[in-house]
Amino acid sequence: MSMLRANVRSRIAAVLPCRCDCDTIRLYFLTGLPTAGWVVAVSRGLESWEAIMNAIPRIRSITLVAAFTVLLATGAVSAQTVKMAVPTFLTGAGAPVFGVPAKNGAELVVRAINEGTLPAPYDRVGLAGRKVDLVVYDESGGGTKQVTELRNKVQKEGVEVIVGYVSSGTCAATARVAEELRVLTLFTICGTPRVFEELVKEPRYLFRIMNHGTANNVSAAHYVATRLRDKARDGYIGINQNYAWGQDAWRDFRLAMQTLAPDIKPARKQQFPKLFSGQYGSEISALLRAEQKVVHSSFWGGDLEAFIAQASARGLFKRKTSILGVGETVAYRLGRKFPEGQLVGTRGPYGMYAVGIDTPLNNWFQSEYRRTYKQQPSGPSYQFAQGVLAAKYAYDKAMKANGGKFPSTDQVIAALEGATFEAFTTQVKMALSKGHQAVTEDRWGFTVWDDAKGEMVLKDVEVFKAECVNPPDGVDAVAWLKGGMKGAKCD
């Protein structure tokens, strides 16, 4: 085997001396010359010989050498692009509010990367000099389908980096599989802290490029405890979707309130309708009957739009103040139909909260997004764009550390682990989960319609530092919350 390895290396070096150290080589060769069909193997580097052989059982070594010779002679071995897959909701209830804006944000940034038109320090063409071959695919269909999609994209289509996923359910299903496949994966939106606290405790290939959901709900609790205390004197009640994201969101908000405002109590019974159920008549009736004047909800996508329409028709928002964890995501889309005077979040300085943040990157994104898509960029647009930008940062940094040569996946991982980089509106710190979980500031404010702008804007905005609303590194979110949020730096 060692002689064969040396033989193949020497052939590659002789024919393509300038590429003999390429990170990824796609090998397309005949299984039984000349009639037996095509087999595809993807190697994460020439040193990964065993990975190639494991992927192609019962292929004779001499056939492999012959195939290499043919391919090298015809120029079939090439690695001039980085194949990036972006999974997001393109159909279903998650598409209009999250999936399509996320797709738009990712495509806008990829196009600028390929053209070299991003502002500095990201103005170099490509990822480490190689243009992005972008594949966008549908996240709909549930966890089992998405696991199959992920395997196909990596094993059959040669995808080298994944940037995306909206749903916490999808991320819970794919997290371990991404590690198994050894594919660089950057989660962009899904919020459940279980990803690194329960599912992948020793991450290698998996990263998340924004706050997890705990920060969103801790910052909301801070706002209520300091600025809505009088309104919340009779307590608070929740309506959240009955799956990981909704359950985690309510738990985190309730535990944070126990520490920050122990005198403000939750209702005895909460509402947990099924994800994407669409009809909330009985739940809204329960909310209207409740004595609590503050309503917490982590609803998103079509569920949030349906809830707002049905609750507005029955006067809920005139009688109670809602804390909508990702309410910003539908505010632009609904326009004047979105209720004023509601507390909205978007898990960071994105969307409506990005307006007015004066950085070259943000000014470019706001201008180009509105010009290209004829609409305002919402939170998901920024969050997927931030994921693509993280890939750009990591590849370019790794190339620099590699003496200007295209880096290996391991080198890209090393460049991103524990890093701090400038994004469109904020500094992103890969500070938790051994450098694989990002933290940023968070923001909350109240909605109000601006006649002059013709769009919903925010007032009474409060900014919460990342170190105030995230647990310290190495401490699980629930343990931190139950322990009184020790170590939080809010001054």
N, C-alpha and C positions, 0 to 999 in steps of 0.2 A: 504493500500500500504506500509506503514511504517513497519508493521509486516512482510509482504512478503519480503521486502528488508532485514530486519534483519535475516529472515529465510535463504534467499539465502546466505547472507554474512557468517552466522554461518556455513552453509554447506561447503562453500569454505574454510573457515578457518580450519574446522575440517579435511578436506581431504587434502588440500594443504596449510598448514600453512606457508610454506616458500615462497608462491607465492601470498598470499592474497592481496598484495599491487601492483601487476603487473600493468603496465600502460595499456597494451592492452590485452584483453581476447577475443578470438574468440569463439562465442557461436553457436554451430551447434545443432539444436534441432528440434524434430518433431512437425509439426503444429497441427496434430490431431492424437494422438496415436491410433493405430500404422500404419495407412495406408496413411496418407495425404502427403507425399513429404517433402523435406528439405527446410528450410529457414535459411539464414545466416544473422547475425547481427554483426556488429563490434562496440565495445564500446571503447571509449578513456579513460577508467578508470572505476572502480566500482562505482564511484560517478555519472557516467553518465547514471543513470537508465532511466531517461526520454528519452534519445536518443535511448535506446534499445526499449522501449515501442512504441515510435513514429515510429520506423522503422518496427515494427511488429504489425500492427493493428489487432484487433479482436482475439488476442490469449489469451486464458484464463490463469489467473495467476497460477492456479493449474497445468496446462500443462507445464508452464515454470519451476516450481519447480521440477516437475517430470523429465523433460528433463535434468535439471542441475544434478539431482541425478544420472541419467544414465551416463551422460558424465563424471562426476567426478569419478564415479566408474571405468570407462573404460580408464581413463587418456586422454580423448579427448580434454580437455582444456589445451592448451599449448601455451607458448609464448617464445620460445627459440631462435627465430630469429627476425630480423627487416626486413620487406618486403619493398624493395626499387625499385621503377620503374624509368627507364631512357628512356624518349622519345627522339628520334633523327631520322634524316633522314636515313632510310635503303634502300629506293628506290627513284628514281627520280633524278632530277638535283642537289639536295642538298646533295645526299648521298656520292659520291666519295670524295669530297673535305672537307665537314664538318661532315656529319653524321657518316661515318665509322671511321675516325680518332677519333671523339668524343667518339664513342662506345668503341673503343680500349682503350682509356685513362681511361674511367670509369671502364671497366672490369679489367684492370691491377691493379688499385688501390683497387678495391673491393676484388680482389683475395689476394692482400697483406694484407689488413685489416683482412680478414678471417684467414689468416695464421700467422698473427702477425709479418710480415717481413718488414713493413715500418720502416724507420729510426725514432729515437726518435724526438719529443715526442709522436709519433703516433704508437709506437711499441706494444701497448696492443692489444690483439685479439678482434676483433669485434667492434661494436658501443655500448659503455657502457657494454662491455662484451658479447654481443649477435652477432652472425655472421649475415652477410647480405644475405638475400634471394633476389637475383637480378633478375629483369624482365626488359628486354630491348624491346621496341616496336617502331613501325614506326611512325614518325611524319608527314609523307606525307598525303595528302588528304584534307588539308584546315582546317580552324578554326572550322567549325561545326563538322566535323568528330573528331577533337581532343578534343572538349568538351565532346562528347560522350565517347571517349576512356578514358578520365580522370575520368568521372563518373563511368564507368565500373571498372576501376582499383581500385578505392577507395571503392565503394559501394558493388561490387560483388567479387572482388579478395582480398580485405583486405589490399591494399597497405597503408603503414604508412608514407612514405616519397617519394616525387618526386624530382629527380635531373635531370635537363635537359632543353630541348627546344633550338632550333637554331634560328628559324624565329621570327622576331618581330611580324608578323601577328599572329602566333600561340600564343605567349605570350599575345598579346592584347585580343585574344579570351578566353584564359583560366584563366587570372589573377583573375577576380572576382569569377569565378567558384571554384578556389582553396580555396578562402576565404570562400565561401558558404559551401564547403565540410569540411572545418576545417582540411585540410591535410597540413602538413608541406611541403612547396614547395620551392625549391631552383632553380631559373632560372640561367642558366649558360652562355648563349651567347647572346640571343636576346637583341638588343641594344636600342630600342626606349625608351626615357625618359618618354613617356606617361604612362608607367606602373604605376609609383607611383605619377606622377604629375597630371594625369587625371582619370585613371581607378580605382586605389585603393589608396586613399589618407590617409586612416587610416589602414595600413597593420597590420595584426596579424600573419597570417600563411605564408605569402609570403615574400621571400627574393630574392635579385639578388646578385650573388657572384663575380661580376666583374664590371668594369666601364660601365656606359651606353654610348651610342654613342656620346654624346656631347663632352666628354673628348677626344675621338679619333679625332674629327674634329677640336677642339680647338688646340690641340697639332700640328696637321697638319698645321693649320694657323700660329702658332708660327714659325714653321720650314720655311714655305714659306716666311714669313715676314722678317725673319732674315738671311736666307741662300739662298733663291731663288729669292730675290727681283729683281735682274737684269734680270733673266730669265722671271719673271712675269711682267715686266714693261708694256707690252701690255695688261695685264689683264689675266683673267682665265675663263674657260668655264667648264660646268659640263655635265656628262652623268650618270644618276642614275636611278635605278629601280622605277617604279611608284607605290609605296606603302609606308607604314609607315617608314620603314628603309631608303629607298632612299630619300624620301622627307625630313625627319628629318636631314639626313646627309648633304644634300645640304644646307638646311636652316642654320644649325649650323656653317658650314664652312664659308658661305657667311657673316653671322652676326659677326663671330669672325674676319674675314678679315676686315670688316668695322671699327672695333676698332683698330686692330693691324697694318693695312696698308690701311688707307682710300683712299690713292692715287692710289691703285691698284684696278681696277674696274672689276666686272663680265661682261660677255657677256650679251647682251640683251635677247638672246634666249638660253634656255638650252634644253637638250635632256632627256626625261623621257619615255623610252620604257617600255612596259609591262613586269612584272616579268616573268622570264623564257621564254621569247620570242625566244631567241636563235639566231636570225638573226639581224645583226646591220649594214647592208650595207648603208642604208640612213643616219643613225646617224654618222657613220664613215666618210661619205662624208661631212657631215656638219662640223665635227670637223676638217677635213683637210682644208676646205675652210676658217675656222675661223682665224682671225688674232692672237688670243690668243695662246700663246705657252705653257701654263700650263693647264692640263686637270684634273679635280677632278672627281673621281668615287668611289662609294661605292658598286659597283658590287661584288657579291659573288657567290660561287658554280659554277654550270655549266654555268651560264651567264658570269661569269668572264673568265672562260677558253675559251668560245666561242668568247668573245670579244677580248681577247688577240690573239687568232689564226687569226681572221679576220683582226684585226688592224695591226698585224705584217706583214701579207701578203701584205698590202697596204702601209707599211712604216710609219705608224703613230708614232711609238715609236722612230724612227730616227729623226723625225721632231719636236716632242713635248715631253715634260716631263709630265708623268702622276703621279698623287697622288692617289694611290690605297689604300683605307681605310683598306681593309683586304687582300691586295695583297699577304702578306706572306703566306696565307693559301694554295695557289696553287704553290708557288715557288718551293718547294721540288718536288711536283708531276710532274710539267712540266719540271724541270731540265733545260737543255740548250735551251729549247723552250721558257722559260720565258725571256722577254727582260731585258737586263742589263740597268743600269742607270735610273731606275724608283724608285720613292719614295714609300715605302710600309709600311703599318701598320698592326697591329693585335690586337689592343685595349689593349695593356699591354705588359709585358715582357715575351712573350710566343713564342713557336716555334723557329724560327731562332734567335730571340732575347734572347732566353734562353741559347743558346750555349755559354759556357764560364762562366756562373753564377755559382760560386763555393759554393754550399751549399750541405750538405749531402742529402737532399731531392731531389734536382735537379740532382745531380750526379746519384742517384739511378734511378730516372725516365728516364733520358737520356739513361743510360745503359740498364735498363730492357726493355724499349720500343723498342730500336733498336734490342736487342737480341730476343725479343718475336715476333715482327712483321716484322723484316728485312727491316725497313724503319725508316726515321727520324720522330720524333714527331712534328707535326705542331701545330699551335695555338689552334684549336679545341680540340686536344688531351689534351693539358694542361688545357684548360678551363673547360672541363667536369671533368677531374681529380681533379681540384681545387674545383669544386662543391661537389664531393664526400668527399674530405678532410674536407670541411667545416662541413658536416654532422658528420664526425668522431670527429672533434674538439668539436662541440656543444654537442653531446651525452656524450662524456667522461667528459667534464666540468660539465655538468648537473648532472651526476652520482656522481662526487666528491662532489658537493654542496649538494647532497641528501644523504650524509652519506654512500656512497658506494652502494646504492640500485639503481635499474634501474629507470631512471627518467620518468616522465610523459611528454607528448608533450608540455605542458605549461612550464615545467622546461627546456626542450631543447630550446624552443623559447627564454626564458629569458637568457639562456647561450649565444645565438648567437646575440641577439639584442645589437648593439653598441659595439660589441667585436672587438678585434684586434688579428689576429692569423697569424702564419707563414705558408705560402704556399710553393710551390716548388721553386719559383724564387723571391718572393717578400713578403712583409708584406701586408696583406689584412685588411683594416679598414672598418668596417660596420658603416660608418660615416654619411650617408645621409638618408633622408626619415625615420626619427625616428629610426635609427639603422638598417634599413632593406636593404639599398642600399650600396654596397661596393664601395670603391675607392682604386686605386693603381696608381703607376707611369705609364707613357706611354712612348713609344719609337718609333722613326722614323729613317730610314736610306735608303741608296741607294743600289740597288742590283748589285752584281758583281759575275761572275763565278770564282770559285776557282778550278784550275786544280788539285792541290795536293789532295784536299778533294773529288773532283768529285761531288760537289754540289754547289748550290747557297749560297752565304754568303752576309754579309752587310758591308758597309763602311759608314763613316761619320755619325755614329749613335749619336743621341742626346736624352737624357733622360729628361722627363718633370715630375716634382713632381705632385703628386695627387692634392695637394692644389693649384697648378697653373692652372690646366685644368678642374677642376670640380667646379660647383657652391657651395657656402656655404650651409650648412644645412638649410632647410626651404625656400630656394629661388629656384623657378622654372628655368629650364635651359634657356628657351626663354627670360624670364624677365631679367635674369642675363646677357645674351648676349646683349640684346637690351639696357641694362643700362651701357654698357661699361665694363662688367666683373669685377665689383667692388668687392674687397675682395680677389682677386686672389693673391696668394703668390708665386711668381716665382723667388725670389732671393735665 
